[in-house]
């Protein structure tokens, strides 16, 4: 099988290389569309292939599809060393290059690496487009593939708009896991207030918005994909988790945005080290809040704590056990939705 290894191509060509395009879609055509002009190509010297004419180096050769040669061990992007396997090898037939060619290399082992960054830029939009356009899930807002150590493909977070029906969330989870055989071993759905890149926020959502007996599903017979090959060979499985907000909850226990932004301003004025806030970094309502509690908050901001104490002193009751919710025994307005 004729082959050409291209080294030092234009960045737009490198970007389209790892994209999973349709089988009849030419990567160089996509690269040209992104660049706004056709990618110049030239015929190989010893193989009947078109290669980028402006590449630094092109290595031409023939891959023997009948005889396999041991390859490895070498570092892999999944964080483990790939042990020796029999794989196809290429017999070099020609090397062409520019004058004073530059050998453009990249580090591609444990992620994050240069190759995983390129793949992340390409794959996340493709998965989101699959959900929004192919499955008509317009409530899907973002797809984020977890990169450090796990290398993008096994762990995927999908962010949904608030109030998305449960059936649509599960269709999104299943659609994400099924789009690509080596991607989506674990797919986690979160609501729009959760920043998918912030794994601490995702863990917070898993801890308090997911009831495992109802919100976790395991699907069998999944391909092992791009995983370490140590141990017995067996089919893998897929873990789908709905960690979205399913009913009104109490507000986030932080000062409101206006107060936190004011704190940022004071911080900068004092010349303290730069801050990089990660969501959630200010308090906001999640639906379970009423007028009494809002009055308490206003009093606290105004320094009028005594008014809150006067209110609760008048509402004392006997015959209750500690931590009995007040709204279970008092007649009051329902929490604002």
C-alpha positions as CSV (number, residue, x, y, z in Angstrom):
1,X,0.0,0.0,0.0
2,X,1.6,3.3,-1.0
3,X,2.0,5.8,1.8
4,X,3.5,9.3,2.4
5,X,4.5,10.7,5.8
6,X,4.3,14.4,5.8
7,X,6.4,16.4,8.3
8,X,6.1,20.1,8.8
9,X,2.8,20.8,7.0
10,X,0.8,24.0,7.4
11,X,-0.9,24.1,10.8
12,X,-4.3,23.9,9.1
13,X,-3.3,20.6,7.5
14,X,-2.0,19.3,10.9
15,X,-5.4,20.3,12.4
16,X,-7.5,18.3,9.9
17,X,-5.2,15.2,10.2
18,X,-6.8,13.7,13.4
19,X,-10.4,14.8,12.5
20,X,-12.9,11.9,12.1
21,X,-14.4,13.0,8.8
22,X,-16.8,11.1,6.6
23,X,-15.1,8.3,4.6
24,X,-15.6,10.1,1.3
25,X,-14.5,13.6,2.6
26,X,-11.0,14.7,1.8
27,X,-9.0,16.2,4.7
28,X,-7.0,18.5,2.4
29,X,-10.2,19.9,1.0
30,X,-11.4,20.7,4.5
31,X,-8.0,22.2,5.3
32,X,-8.3,24.4,2.2
33,X,-11.8,25.5,3.2
34,X,-10.5,26.5,6.6
35,X,-7.5,28.3,5.1
36,X,-9.6,30.1,2.6
37,X,-7.5,28.9,-0.3
38,X,-6.7,25.5,-1.8
39,X,-3.8,23.6,-0.3
40,X,-1.0,23.3,-2.9
41,X,-0.1,19.7,-3.6
42,X,2.6,17.9,-5.6
43,X,2.8,14.3,-6.9
44,X,5.1,12.0,-5.0
45,X,8.3,10.9,-6.6
46,X,7.9,7.2,-6.0
47,X,4.3,6.8,-5.0
48,X,1.1,7.8,-6.9
49,X,-0.1,10.2,-4.1
50,X,-0.6,13.9,-3.8
51,X,1.2,15.5,-0.9
52,X,1.3,19.1,0.5
53,X,3.7,20.9,-1.8
54,X,4.8,23.3,1.0
55,X,5.7,20.6,3.6
56,X,9.1,20.6,5.1
57,X,9.8,16.9,4.6
58,X,7.9,14.0,2.9
59,X,8.9,10.4,3.4
60,X,7.5,8.1,0.7
61,X,7.2,4.3,1.0
62,X,5.2,1.1,0.7
63,X,3.4,-0.6,3.6
64,X,3.5,-4.4,3.4
65,X,0.0,-5.5,4.3
66,X,1.0,-9.2,4.5
67,X,4.0,-9.2,6.8
68,X,3.9,-7.7,10.3
69,X,6.9,-6.5,12.3
70,X,7.2,-6.1,16.1
71,X,6.6,-2.5,17.2
72,X,7.4,-0.9,20.6
73,X,7.5,-0.6,23.5
74,X,6.7,3.1,23.5
75,X,4.8,5.7,25.5
76,X,1.1,6.0,24.7
77,X,-1.3,8.8,25.1
78,X,-3.4,6.8,27.5
79,X,-0.6,7.3,30.1
80,X,0.8,3.7,29.9
81,X,3.6,2.3,27.9
82,X,2.4,0.4,24.8
83,X,4.0,-3.0,24.9
84,X,5.4,-4.8,21.8
85,X,2.8,-5.6,19.2
86,X,3.1,-6.9,15.6
87,X,2.1,-4.1,13.3
88,X,2.6,-3.0,9.7
89,X,5.8,-1.3,8.8
90,X,6.8,0.9,5.8
91,X,9.7,0.4,3.4
92,X,11.0,3.9,2.6
93,X,11.3,4.5,-1.2
94,X,12.2,8.3,-1.2
95,X,12.7,11.3,1.1
96,X,12.1,14.8,-0.4
97,X,12.5,18.0,1.5
98,X,12.8,21.8,1.2
99,X,16.2,23.5,1.2
100,X,17.3,23.8,4.9
101,X,14.2,21.8,6.0
102,X,13.0,22.0,9.5
103,X,12.0,18.8,11.2
104,X,8.8,19.8,13.0
105,X,8.1,17.4,15.9
106,X,5.7,17.2,18.8
107,X,5.4,15.5,22.1
108,X,2.7,12.9,22.0
109,X,2.5,10.6,25.0
110,X,0.8,11.2,28.3
111,X,-1.9,13.9,27.8
112,X,-2.2,16.8,27.8
113,X,0.2,16.9,24.9
114,X,0.4,18.7,21.5
115,X,-1.5,15.9,19.8
116,X,-4.3,15.8,22.4
117,X,-4.8,19.5,22.1
118,X,-5.2,19.3,18.3
119,X,-7.6,16.4,18.7
120,X,-9.6,18.2,21.4
121,X,-10.1,21.2,19.1
122,X,-11.4,18.9,16.4
123,X,-13.4,16.3,18.3
124,X,-15.4,18.5,20.7
125,X,-17.2,20.5,17.9
126,X,-17.8,17.2,16.0
127,X,-19.5,15.6,19.0
128,X,-21.6,18.7,19.7
129,X,-22.6,19.0,16.0
130,X,-23.7,15.3,16.2
131,X,-25.9,16.0,19.1
132,X,-27.4,19.3,17.9
133,X,-27.7,18.6,14.2
134,X,-27.9,14.9,13.7
135,X,-29.9,14.1,16.8
136,X,-31.7,17.5,17.0
137,X,-30.8,18.0,20.6
138,X,-30.8,21.8,20.6
139,X,-30.6,21.7,24.4
140,X,-27.0,20.3,24.3
141,X,-24.8,23.3,24.9
142,X,-21.3,22.0,25.1
143,X,-19.3,18.8,24.8
144,X,-16.0,18.7,26.8
145,X,-13.6,15.8,26.6
146,X,-11.5,15.3,29.7
147,X,-7.8,15.6,28.6
148,X,-5.3,15.3,31.5
149,X,-4.0,11.7,31.8
150,X,-7.2,10.1,30.4
151,X,-6.5,11.4,26.8
152,X,-9.9,12.9,25.7
153,X,-11.8,9.8,24.5
154,X,-12.8,7.8,27.6
155,X,-14.4,10.5,29.7
156,X,-16.8,13.0,28.1
157,X,-18.9,15.7,29.8
158,X,-22.1,17.0,28.1
159,X,-23.6,20.3,29.2
160,X,-27.4,20.7,28.8
161,X,-29.7,23.7,29.1
162,X,-31.7,23.9,32.3
163,X,-35.1,22.2,32.2
164,X,-34.1,19.8,29.5
165,X,-36.5,16.8,29.6
166,X,-35.0,13.7,31.1
167,X,-35.6,11.7,28.0
168,X,-33.6,14.2,25.9
169,X,-30.7,14.0,28.4
170,X,-30.5,10.3,28.2
171,X,-30.8,10.4,24.4
172,X,-27.8,12.8,24.5
173,X,-25.8,10.5,26.8
174,X,-26.5,7.5,24.6
175,X,-25.8,9.5,21.4
176,X,-22.5,10.7,22.7
177,X,-21.3,7.2,23.7
178,X,-22.4,5.7,20.4
179,X,-20.9,8.3,18.0
180,X,-17.4,6.9,18.0
181,X,-16.3,3.4,19.0
182,X,-13.2,4.5,21.0
183,X,-14.9,7.4,22.7
184,X,-17.3,7.7,25.6
185,X,-16.5,5.0,28.1
186,X,-17.9,7.4,30.7
187,X,-20.4,10.1,29.7
188,X,-21.6,12.6,32.3
189,X,-24.4,15.1,31.8
190,X,-24.3,18.4,33.7
191,X,-26.5,21.5,33.8
192,X,-25.6,24.8,32.3
193,X,-24.3,26.3,35.6
194,X,-21.6,23.6,35.8
195,X,-18.4,24.4,33.9
196,X,-17.4,21.1,32.2
197,X,-13.7,21.8,32.2
198,X,-13.7,22.3,35.9
199,X,-13.6,18.8,37.3
200,X,-14.2,19.9,40.8
201,X,-17.5,21.5,39.7
202,X,-18.4,18.2,38.0
203,X,-17.6,16.3,41.1
204,X,-19.9,18.7,43.1
205,X,-22.7,17.9,40.6
206,X,-22.1,14.2,40.9
207,X,-22.1,14.4,44.7
208,X,-25.4,16.2,45.1
209,X,-27.4,16.0,41.8
210,X,-27.1,12.3,41.0
211,X,-28.9,9.5,42.6
212,X,-26.9,6.4,41.4
213,X,-29.8,4.0,41.6
214,X,-31.9,6.2,39.2
215,X,-29.3,8.3,37.3
216,X,-26.6,5.7,36.4
217,X,-26.8,3.2,33.6
218,X,-24.2,0.7,32.5
219,X,-24.2,-0.6,28.9
220,X,-22.3,-3.8,28.1
221,X,-20.2,-4.9,25.1
222,X,-18.2,-1.8,24.3
223,X,-14.9,-1.9,22.4
224,X,-11.8,-1.5,24.5
225,X,-10.8,1.3,22.2
226,X,-7.5,3.1,22.9
227,X,-6.8,1.5,26.2
228,X,-3.8,-0.3,27.7
229,X,-3.4,-3.9,26.6
230,X,-2.1,-5.4,29.8
231,X,-4.3,-8.0,31.4
232,X,-6.9,-10.3,29.9
233,X,-8.6,-9.2,26.7
234,X,-12.4,-8.7,27.1
235,X,-15.2,-6.4,26.0
236,X,-15.5,-3.2,27.9
237,X,-18.7,-1.3,29.0
238,X,-20.1,2.2,29.1
239,X,-21.1,4.2,32.1
240,X,-23.7,6.9,31.6
241,X,-24.5,9.4,34.4
242,X,-27.2,12.1,34.6
243,X,-25.8,14.6,37.1
244,X,-28.1,17.5,36.0
245,X,-30.3,19.6,38.2
246,X,-33.6,17.8,38.4
247,X,-35.6,19.9,40.8
248,X,-35.3,23.3,42.5
249,X,-32.4,23.4,45.0
250,X,-31.1,25.9,47.5
251,X,-28.8,28.7,46.3
252,X,-25.1,28.3,46.0
253,X,-23.7,29.3,49.4
254,X,-21.4,32.2,48.2
255,X,-21.9,35.9,48.1
256,X,-23.8,37.2,45.0
257,X,-22.0,38.1,41.8
258,X,-22.0,41.9,42.5
259,X,-20.2,41.4,45.8
260,X,-17.6,39.0,44.4
261,X,-16.9,41.3,41.5
262,X,-16.4,44.1,44.0
263,X,-14.0,41.9,45.9
264,X,-12.1,41.3,42.6
265,X,-11.8,45.1,42.1
266,X,-10.5,45.6,45.6
267,X,-8.1,42.7,45.1
268,X,-6.6,44.3,42.0
269,X,-6.4,47.7,43.6
270,X,-4.3,46.2,46.4
271,X,-1.9,44.8,43.8
272,X,-2.4,41.2,45.0
273,X,-1.6,38.2,42.7
274,X,-3.9,37.8,39.7
275,X,-7.0,35.7,40.3
276,X,-8.5,33.1,37.9
277,X,-12.0,32.4,39.1
278,X,-13.5,29.0,38.2
279,X,-17.2,28.5,38.1
280,X,-19.0,28.4,40.4
281,X,-17.4,31.5,42.0
282,X,-20.4,33.5,43.1
283,X,-23.8,32.7,44.7
284,X,-26.9,32.2,42.5
285,X,-30.4,30.9,42.9
286,X,-31.4,27.4,41.9
287,X,-35.1,27.8,42.5
288,X,-35.6,26.8,46.1
289,X,-35.9,30.2,47.8
290,X,-38.7,32.3,49.3
291,X,-39.4,35.9,50.4
292,X,-38.6,35.3,54.1
293,X,-35.1,34.0,53.3
294,X,-34.6,36.9,50.8
295,X,-35.5,39.4,53.5
296,X,-33.0,37.6,55.8
297,X,-30.3,38.1,53.1
298,X,-31.1,41.8,52.7
299,X,-30.9,42.3,56.5
300,X,-27.5,40.5,56.6
301,X,-26.1,42.7,53.9
302,X,-27.4,45.8,55.7
303,X,-25.9,44.7,59.0
304,X,-29.4,44.4,60.5
305,X,-28.9,40.9,61.9
306,X,-31.1,41.7,64.9
307,X,-34.2,41.8,62.6
308,X,-33.6,38.2,61.6
309,X,-33.2,37.2,65.3
310,X,-36.5,38.9,66.2
311,X,-38.2,37.1,63.4
312,X,-37.0,33.6,64.4
313,X,-37.6,34.3,68.1
314,X,-41.2,34.9,67.5
315,X,-41.5,31.7,65.5
316,X,-40.3,29.3,68.2
317,X,-42.2,26.0,68.6
318,X,-42.1,23.1,70.9
319,X,-42.5,19.4,70.2
320,X,-40.1,19.3,67.3
321,X,-36.9,17.4,66.7
322,X,-33.8,19.3,65.6
323,X,-33.4,20.0,61.9
324,X,-37.1,19.7,61.2
325,X,-37.6,21.9,58.0
326,X,-39.6,25.0,58.9
327,X,-41.8,24.9,55.9
328,X,-43.1,21.5,56.9
329,X,-44.7,22.9,60.0
330,X,-45.4,26.6,59.1
331,X,-47.9,28.0,56.7
332,X,-45.9,30.1,54.2
333,X,-45.6,30.9,50.6
334,X,-44.2,28.3,48.4
335,X,-40.5,28.8,47.4
336,X,-40.1,30.9,44.3
337,X,-39.6,28.7,41.2
